[in-house]
Amino acid sequence: MKVTSCRPNLRLTVIASGCCRAPLLGRRDARRIIARNLSSSVRIIEVGPRDGLQNIKSKVPPSVKVDLVNRLAAAGLTDIEATSFVSPKWIPQLSDGEQVMDQIMPLTEQKPVRLSFLTPNLKGFERALAAGAKEMVVFASATEAFSK
């Protein structure tokens, strides 16, 4: 599971870049700025349907993926990263993102569930948007070497 702040990522990015750019800020001032902007709550996001299934050698049928997401929601999970819109060439196990998404989106009308979808690049983002995604996860790397 992945833990993220409930505050918008953009705000956290601004704080981080502001602290890094301002060498005149003392440690005490930097801590105060960060503490003032930290959330008092966290969202726990289940990433198994995406991260867990992308490493399986054989391709899991879309119906099994949909069933997994439905069972997680029935168990009470409210934040689920359901699939990824990645290149089928690199991760064929997730090449059915549109099909899975189409079948699980009605779940959000039945239960208080937030479904998110990983979009590691612009093409994936556009595919998810065209399929009707309302919440997308964007991968960012701290270094150029890691992103390769």
VENBEL-V107015 format. One record per residue. PHI is phi as a letter, one per 40 degrees, with the letter a starting at -180 (999 if undefined). Layout:
# VENBEL-V107015
PHI, PHI
This chain:
# VENBEL-V107015
999, b, b, b, c, c, c, d, d, d, c, c, c, c, c, c, c, c, c, c, c, b, c, c, c, c, d, c, c, c, c, c, c, c, c, c, b, c, c, c, b, b, b, c, b, c, b, d, c, b, c, c, c, c, c, c, c, c, c, c, c, d, c, c, c, c, c, c, c, c, c, c, c, c, c, h, c, b, b, b, c, c, a, b, b, b, c, d, c, c, b, c, c, b, c, b, d, c, c, c, c, d, c, c, d, d, d, c, c, c, b, c, b, b, b, b, b, c, b, c, a, c, c, c, c, c, c, c, c, c, c, h, c, b, b, b, b, b, c, b, b, c, b, c, c, c, c, c
